[in-house]
Amino acid sequence: MSVFGYYMPWYLVGGTLVVVGGALLQLIKVSTNVSLVYGALVVGGLGTGVFSQASFSVAQSLVPVEEVSMAVGFMTCAQVGGSAIALSIANTVFLNRATVQLTSLLPNEHVVSVQAMISGANNELLNSLSSTLRADVLNAIVDSIKDALVLDLTAGAIAFVVEAFLRRTKMNFANGPAMAMG
């Protein structure tokens, strides 16, 4: 980024890769080869890596020198807070969707046993099910994971759309600190 001075292309490429990775994750099934899952995660991770730290350099280049520390503090808070919120939402979506689906598939099981099975702590219950019911349970868990992973796809799409509104001007590295981050 510091070589060319333009930051918009990084967000375009990163957002595109995150969308592709998120879309690939929506294709997973119980029978999906692990390499597809890893490949999708790598593509999404590369996309995130392309622009996740760029915001620090961009923020530093856009503010007066005396406000650089505040810009970095704000970006750190936004990045850490945003990640925590996204993880909380994804976890809530996964657990709630999986619990609802599995309690309907296993109406005679206590919700605590179902939630223990979701967390992986109650494999005895899963192993005691008939092969058909076990397949339905595993499909429900995978579907719940996919519901939670929609956040990746959404975040990539938002980054892709927002990038259209970014300036197409060169960054101002006169503030100095941005150069070390770029």
Backbone as a ProteinNet text record, in pm:
[ID]
protein_1_A
[PRIMARY]
MSVFGYYMPWYLVGGTLVVVGGALLQLIKVSTNVSLVYGALVVGGLGTGVFSQASFSVAQSLVPVEEVSMAVGFMTCAQVGGSAIALSIANTVFLNRATVQLTSLLPNEHVVSVQAMISGANNELLNSLSSTLRADVLNAIVDSIKDALVLDLTAGAIAFVVEAFLRRTKMNFANGPAMAMG
[TERTIARY]
82.5	0	87.2	191.8	276.1	355.8	373.5	447.6	367.8	238	154.8	76.5	47.7	-22.2	-173.3	-227	-372	-420.1	-526.9	-578.1	-706.1	-781.8	-908.8	-895.8	-796.9	-787.6	-772.2	-707.8	-690.9	-825.8	-914.4	-1047.3	-1130.8	-1114.1	-1185.2	-1142.8	-1013.5	-962	-997	-975.5	-1005.4	-1152.1	-1239.5	-1383.3	-1426.2	-1369.1	-1401.3	-1359.4	-1239	-1191.6	-1275.8	-1316.8	-1400.9	-1536.5	-1592.9	-1720.5	-1704.5	-1597.9	-1574.7	-1557.4	-1476	-1457	-1586.3	-1664	-1792.1	-1891.5	-1893	-1982.9	-1944	-1814.9	-1769.6	-1808.9	-1804.2	-1842.8	-1991.8	-2070.9	-2213.8	-2243.2	-2143.5	-2160.5	-2133.1	-2084.3	-2044.6	-2164.3	-2136.7	-2232.5	-2155.6	-2225.9	-2159.5	-2054.5	-2085	-1995	-1886.2	-1883.1	-1785.4	-1644	-1556.1	-1415.6	-1357.9	-1278	-1219.3	-1134.9	-1076.4	-992.8	-1073.4	-1201.9	-1285.5	-1306.9	-1331.6	-1351.6	-1224.7	-1110.8	-984	-956	-981.9	-960.5	-1046.2	-1173.4	-1263.4	-1216.7	-1171.3	-1121	-994.6	-908.6	-785.9	-820	-911.8	-950.6	-1009.4	-1102.1	-1160.1	-1057.3	-966.7	-860.7	-765.4	-732.6	-648.5	-718.7	-848	-924	-925	-946.2	-945.2	-807.1	-704.9	-568.3	-527.6	-586.7	-551.9	-586.8	-700	-739.2	-761	-749.1	-781	-687.6	-561.2	-467.4	-450.5	-500.2	-484.4	-553.2	-660	-734.7	-649.8	-552.4	-463.8	-382.4	-324.7	-245.8	-333.1	-450.5	-541.4	-582.6	-621.7	-663.8	-550.8	-430	-315.7	-284.6	-307.7	-276.2	-382.9	-500.7	-611.3	-626.4	-559.8	-577	-451.7	-467.2	-348.5	-256.3	-129.2	-28.4	-67.8	-122.1	-156.1	-273.7	-346.2	-459.5	-430.2	-307.9	-273.1	-296.6	-256.5	-273.7	-421.2	-506.1	-650	-706.2	-658	-704.5	-666.7	-544.4	-499.4	-580.4	-604.3	-685.7	-827	-884.9	-1020	-1022.2	-924.8	-920.3	-900.8	-817.7	-796.8	-926.2	-994.6	-1122.1	-1224.2	-1231.8	-1327.1	-1295.2	-1167.9	-1129.3	-1154.9	-1112.6	-1131.6	-1279.4	-1346.3	-1488.7	-1572	-1541.4	-1614.6	-1597.4	-1476	-1449.9	-1525.7	-1525.4	-1595.8	-1746	-1800.5	-1944.3	-1978.2	-1897.4	-1923.1	-1916.4	-1817.2	-1807	-1926.2	-1970.7	-2086.3	-2212	-2230.9	-2348.2	-2341.7	-2226.6	-2212	-2236.6	-2181.9	-2201.2	-2347.9	-2413.4	-2555.1	-2639.9	-2613.5	-2688.6	-2668.7	-2543.9	-2515.8	-2585.6	-2564.8	-2621.8	-2773.9	-2834.5	-2980.5	-3040.3	-2985	-3037.5	-3018.4	-2901.6	-2875.1	-2965.5	-2983.3	-3069	-3212.8	-3264	-3402.1	-3417.8	-3325.2	-3336.4	-3321.5	-3226.8	-3201.6	-3307.9	-3362.3	-3469.8	-3595.2	-3613.9	-3728	-3700.3	-3575.2	-3539.4	-3535.9	-3503.1	-3490.1	-3583.2	-3714.2	-3808.5	-3804	-3755.1	-3751	-3623.8	-3530.1	-3404.5	-3414.7	-3352.6	-3349.2	-3261.7	-3298.9	-3226.3	-3079.2	-3049.2	-2909.7	-2829.1	-2888.7	-2820.8	-2797.7	-2896.9	-2885.1	-2773.8	-2770.3	-2666.5	-2527.7	-2520.1	-2391.6	-2346.6	-2442.9	-2409	-2360.1	-2423.7	-2382.2	-2238.6	-2204.8	-2069.8	-1965.9	-2012.2	-1919.7	-1893	-1957.8	-1932.8	-2018.9	-2117.6	-2207	-2211.7	-2099.6	-2095.9	-2171.6	-2191.7	-2266.8	-2407.8	-2470.3	-2605.1	-2603.7	-2510.3	-2501.1	-2478.2	-2388.7	-2357.9	-2472.3	-2561.7	-2673.6	-2790	-2785.5	-2895.3	-2886.7	-3002.9	-3003.4	-2925.5	-2880.1	-2798.4	-2875.4	-3003.7	-3085	-3098.3	-3129.6	-3145	-3010.6	-2902.9	-2769.6	-2735.8	-2769.3	-2744.4	-2825.3	-2951.1	-3034.4	-2976.3	-2927.9	-2868.4	-2742.2	-2656.7	-2533.7	-2564.3	-2664.5	-2704.8	-2756.7	-2831.7	-2883	-2768.6	-2668.5	-2553	-2476.9	-2454.4	-2384	-2465.3	-2597.4	-2681.5	-2672.7	-2663.9	-2650.7	-2515.7	-2412.4	-2280.3	-2286.4	-2351.5	-2363.4	-2442.2	-2545.1	-2620.9	-2530.8	-2443.7	-2351.8	-2248.1	-2205.9	-2102.9	-2154.6	-2283.6	-2339.2	-2279.2	-2237.6	-2175.1	-2049.4	-1971.6	-1852.2	-1890.3	-1987.2	-2033.8	-2088	-2164.1	-2221.1	-2112.3	-2014.8	-1905.4	-1827.3	-1801.9	-1731.9	-1812.7	-1943.3	-2029.7	-2033.8	-2039.5	-2039.2	-1907.9	-1796.5	-1666	-1660.2	-1713.5	-1713.1	-1796.1	-1913	-2000.2	-1940.8	-1892.1	-1837.3	-1715.1	-1639.1	-1519.4	-1553.3	-1673.2	-1713	-1715.5	-1729.5	-1737.7	-1603.8	-1500.1	-1368.7	-1305.9	-1225.9	-1155.5	-1054.8	-1037.8	-939.5	-813.6	-782.1	-664.2	-552.6	-431.6	-317.5	-322.1	-267.9	-260	-151.7	-172	-74.4	13.5	137.1	228.4	312.5	273.9	350.6	346	243.9	230.8	332.6	403	511.8	470.8	393.3	364.6	296.6	219.1	150.3	248.6	362.4	462.3	507.1	518.5	562.4	455.3	328.2	218.8	187.5	226.4	185.9	265
-118.5	0	125.3	124.6	243.8	263.6	158.3	170.6	251.7	220.5	288.2	404.5	397.4	505.7	497.4	403.4	389.9	279.2	305.9	205.2	140.1	206.1	152.7	14	-12.8	-146.8	-259	-230.7	-331.8	-373.6	-277.3	-308	-381.7	-346.5	-414.6	-561.3	-585.8	-722.8	-800.9	-739.1	-806.9	-841.7	-746.2	-771.8	-882.4	-882.5	-986.6	-1124.2	-1134	-1262.6	-1310.1	-1218.2	-1256.3	-1306.7	-1241.6	-1287.6	-1427.3	-1448.6	-1580.1	-1686.7	-1657.9	-1753.1	-1781	-1675.9	-1693.5	-1772.2	-1747.6	-1822.2	-1969.9	-1997.7	-2137	-2206.6	-2134.8	-2194.2	-2226.8	-2157.6	-2187.5	-2317.2	-2372.2	-2496.7	-2621.2	-2604.5	-2721.7	-2807.5	-2936.2	-3037	-3131.4	-3224.4	-3321.8	-3399.1	-3427.4	-3508.7	-3427.5	-3296.7	-3211.7	-3247.5	-3254.8	-3282.2	-3166.7	-3200	-3100	-2999.5	-3042.4	-2951.2	-2834.1	-2855.4	-2743.8	-2644.4	-2696	-2608.1	-2527.4	-2595.1	-2524.7	-2424.9	-2464.2	-2374	-2249.2	-2267	-2152.5	-2062.1	-2121.8	-2042.4	-1966.3	-2028.6	-1961.6	-1843.6	-1864.1	-1755	-1638.8	-1669.1	-1563.8	-1497.6	-1577.7	-1522.7	-1433.1	-1472.4	-1386.5	-1253.7	-1262.7	-1139.9	-1048.9	-1107.6	-1028.4	-969.7	-1049.9	-1003.6	-891.9	-889	-785.9	-646.7	-635.7	-500.2	-479.3	-581.7	-563.5	-465.8	-466.6	-374.4	-245	-243.3	-124.3	-2.2	-23.8	89	173	111.1	187.7	288.1	242.3	332.3	438.7	398.1	493.7	600.8	559.7	656.9	753.3	701.5	787.2	886.2	844.9	934.7	1041.6	1022.2	1115.1	1221	1202.7	1296.9	1381.5	1496.8	1577.6	1500.6	1534.3	1464.2	1457.2	1564.1	1565.2	1472.7	1422.5	1333.4	1187.6	1157.7	1021.9	921.7	955.4	860.1	832.6	933.9	912.3	825.4	845.7	764.9	618.4	594.4	456.9	394.1	469.3	419.1	385.3	471.5	446.7	321.2	307.8	191.2	62.1	67.5	-50.1	-89.3	9.5	-16	-73.6	-15.7	-62.8	-205.3	-233.8	-366.5	-473.2	-447.1	-545	-557.1	-443.6	-445.7	-511.1	-480	-540.1	-690.3	-736.1	-880.6	-948.6	-887.3	-945.3	-951.5	-846	-844.2	-948.9	-958.3	-1056.9	-1199.4	-1228.2	-1361.8	-1391.6	-1292.5	-1311.2	-1340.3	-1266	-1288.1	-1426.6	-1462.5	-1593.2	-1707.1	-1696	-1798.9	-1809.8	-1696.8	-1696.6	-1758.9	-1720.1	-1776.8	-1927.8	-1971.7	-2115.1	-2191.5	-2149.3	-2223.7	-2223.7	-2109.1	-2103.4	-2184.9	-2171.6	-2248.2	-2398	-2437	-2579.4	-2634.6	-2559.3	-2605.7	-2623.2	-2526.6	-2535.2	-2655.8	-2671.6	-2782.5	-2918	-2928.3	-3058.5	-3095.7	-2998.1	-3032.7	-3076.4	-3027.9	-3076.8	-3217.2	-3247.8	-3382.6	-3483.3	-3434.3	-3520.5	-3470.4	-3480.9	-3421.7	-3485.2	-3607.6	-3674.8	-3645.8	-3575	-3542.7	-3407	-3397.9	-3271.2	-3172.6	-3044.8	-2942	-2934.9	-2964.6	-2962.5	-3072.2	-3188.7	-3298	-3261.6	-3196.3	-3153.7	-3050	-2954.9	-2851.5	-2909.7	-3010.6	-3077.8	-3149.7	-3206.3	-3272.4	-3169.7	-3053.6	-2947.3	-2905.4	-2896	-2852.4	-2962.8	-3084.7	-3196.5	-3272.2	-3231.4	-3294.8	-3419	-3443.2	-3557.1	-3641.9	-3701.7	-3787.6	-3917.9	-3955.8	-4077.9	-4067.3	-3951.7	-3932.3	-3944.1	-3878.9	-3884.6	-4027.8	-4098.5	-4236.3	-4332.5	-4298.1	-4386.8	-4373.7	-4274.8	-4251.9	-4348.6	-4373	-4454	-4379.7	-4451.5	-4388	-4278	-4297.1	-4195.2	-4071	-4090.8	-3977.5	-3907.9	-3985.2	-3926.4	-3838.3	-3885.5	-3806.3	-3677.1	-3685.5	-3564.7	-3466.4	-3519.1	-3434.5	-3366.1	-3441.5	-3383.1	-3279	-3306.6	-3207.6	-3080.3	-3095.4	-2977.9	-2896.4	-2963.9	-2892.7	-2818.8	-2884.7	-2818.9	-2700.4	-2717	-2604.7	-2487.7	-2517.6	-2411.8	-2341.5	-2417.5	-2357.1	-2264.4	-2309.4	-2226.2	-2098.8	-2109.7	-1989.5	-1888.1	-1936.8	-1846.4	-1788.3	-1867	-1822	-1723.9	-1701	-1598.9	-1462.6	-1445.9	-1319.5	-1290.5	-1393	-1373.3	-1319.1	-1383.2	-1341.8	-1199.4	-1169.1	-1035.1	-930.4	-959.8	-864.2	-837.9	-942.2	-924.5	-841.5	-866.3	-789.1	-642.5	-617.5	-478.6	-410.9	-479.1	-421.9	-393.2	-484.5	-467.7	-346.3	-328.4	-215.4	-84.2	-83.1	39.7	87.2	-4.8	34.1	122.6	112.1	197.1	345.1	371.7	509.8	563.4	481.9	527.4	619.3	710.5	801.6	725.4	774.4	713.9	800	865	951.4	878.8	930.1	871.7	910.4	821.4	849.2	952.4	1029.8	1130.5	1069.2	1039.7	980	1084.4	1209.9	1316.9	1306.4	1237.5	1225	1129	1057.3	972.4	836.7	826.9	696.8	599.3	650.6	560.9	482.8	540.7	474.4	343.6	342.8	221.9	114.2	154.1	58.9	9.9	84	53.8	-53.6
0	0	0	78.8	84.8	-44.1	-122.3	-248.1	-349.8	-362.4	-461.5	-401.6	-272.4	-205.1	-209.6	-282.3	-292.3	-199.5	-125.6	-33.9	-82.8	-169.6	-216.2	-279.3	-363.4	-423.8	-321.1	-209.3	-105.5	-48	-30.4	21.3	-82.9	-209	-317.1	-325.2	-328.9	-337.6	-210.7	-95.3	30.9	44.2	14.3	22.1	-72.6	-191.9	-289.9	-239.3	-184.6	-132.2	-13.9	71.8	185.5	136.4	34.9	-21.9	-82.3	-157.6	-218.6	-110	-8.5	100.6	174.9	203	271.2	188.1	57.1	-31.3	-35.6	-39.7	-38.4	91.7	203	331.2	336	256.3	252.1	176.5	110	34.6	117.8	241.1	319.4	357.7	363.9	408.1	499.6	560	646.7	566.9	441.9	359.1	288.6	309.8	242	285.1	186.9	214	296.4	393.5	482.2	403.8	293.2	215	159	125	79.3	192.9	311.7	427.4	453.7	457.6	479.8	368.6	245.2	132.1	142	177.2	192.5	305.5	415.1	527.6	490	411	366.8	276.2	181.7	91.4	171.2	262.7	346.2	435.5	489.8	574.6	498.1	375.6	292.1	264.7	236.2	212	332.6	449.2	571.9	596.1	573.9	595	502.2	383.7	286	337.3	408.9	449.6	598.7	680	822	892.4	857.6	921.2	842.6	720.5	636.2	695.7	769.1	825.4	919.9	985	1072.7	991.3	882	796.8	732.9	688	623.8	723.5	843.2	944.8	978.2	992.5	1025.4	914.3	790.6	679.1	658.8	717	694.9	803.5	916.7	1027.6	1045.9	1110.3	1142.2	1237.4	1235.9	1315.9	1463	1516.6	1659.2	1693.3	1593.7	1618.6	1582	1543.2	1501.2	1613.9	1735.3	1846.1	1872.5	1858.7	1877	1764.6	1643	1529.8	1548.7	1593.8	1617.5	1731.1	1836.8	1947.3	1903.3	1821.9	1771	1683.6	1595.7	1507.4	1587.5	1690.8	1775.2	1845	1900.8	1968.2	1870.2	1751.7	1651.2	1607.4	1587.3	1540.3	1646.9	1768.3	1875.9	1912.3	1925.5	1959	1850.6	1725.7	1614.4	1609.2	1633.4	1634.7	1748.1	1864.7	1979.6	1954.4	1897.6	1867.9	1762.8	1657.3	1551.9	1606.5	1690.5	1749.9	1840.1	1915	2002.5	1921.7	1814.3	1729.2	1665.3	1610	1544.6	1643.3	1763.1	1864.5	1903.8	1921.1	1957.8	1848.1	1724.2	1611.6	1606.1	1613.3	1606.1	1718	1841.9	1954.7	1953.3	1924.6	1923.8	1810.1	1690.3	1576.2	1598.1	1644.4	1667	1776.7	1883.6	1993.3	1946.6	1873.5	1823.7	1731.3	1637.2	1541.6	1609.8	1701.8	1764.2	1866.7	1937.1	2031.6	1956.4	1834.3	1756	1701.2	1671.3	1625.9	1741	1860.2	1978.7	2089.4	2069.7	2166.3	2305.2	2316.5	2446.5	2525.2	2464.9	2532.4	2601.4	2717	2789.8	2713.2	2718.2	2643.4	2684.5	2810.3	2856	2786.1	2767.7	2696.5	2550.4	2491.1	2351.4	2337.8	2429	2422.5	2449	2534.6	2557.6	2430.7	2357.5	2231.4	2129	2125.9	2033.6	2063	2189.5	2227.6	2211.8	2185.3	2168.4	2296.2	2405.4	2534.6	2556.4	2470.7	2490.1	2363.2	2327.4	2209.3	2231.2	2357.3	2386.4	2331.5	2347.8	2295.5	2143.5	2079	1932.8	1885.7	1950.5	1910.7	1938.3	2030.4	2063.2	1965.3	1878.1	1783.7	1666.4	1605.1	1482.8	1374.8	1274.6	1170.6	1097.4	1076.3	1008.7	1095	1222.6	1313.5	1336.3	1345.5	1361.3	1240.9	1121.4	1000.4	1003.4	1048	1058.4	1160	1272.1	1376.1	1323.1	1257.3	1202.7	1095.3	1012.1	911.2	977	1085.5	1157	1216.9	1269.3	1326.1	1216.5	1103.8	992.6	940.6	929.9	885.8	983.1	1111.7	1212.4	1200.9	1170.7	1148.8	1028.2	921.9	801.8	830.6	914.7	952.2	1021.6	1108.7	1178.8	1083.2	984.6	891.2	786.6	784.8	694.9	729.5	854.1	894.3	813.2	780.7	697.6	560.7	501.8	369.6	374.1	478.1	493.7	512.7	596.6	619.7	491.6	414.8	287.8	190	186	96.5	138	268.1	316.6	279.5	300.2	263.7	114.4	34.9	-110.3	-151.8	-89.8	-123.7	-73.4	50.1	108.7	31.3	-23.3	-97.9	-215.5	-267.8	-380.7	-341.9	-211.9	-164.6	-113	-116	-70.6	-174.9	-126.7	-217.4	-302.2	-421.5	-511.5	-519	-409.5	-404.4	-330.9	-349.3	-279.2	-132	-49.7	93.3	119.1	225.8	267.2	375.3	341.5	438.4	510.5	499.1	563.9	715.6	768.3	913.3	972.5	889.3	936.9	990	1099.4	1159	1063.5	969.4	877.1	792.1	766.9	683.7	747.9	877.4	947	941.6	929.5	928.7	787.5	684	547.4	488.2
[MASK]
++++++++++++++++++++++++++++++++++++++++++++++++++++++++++++++++++++++++++++++++++++++++++++++++++++++++++++++++++++++++++++++++++++++++++++++++++++++++++++++++++++++++++++++++++++++

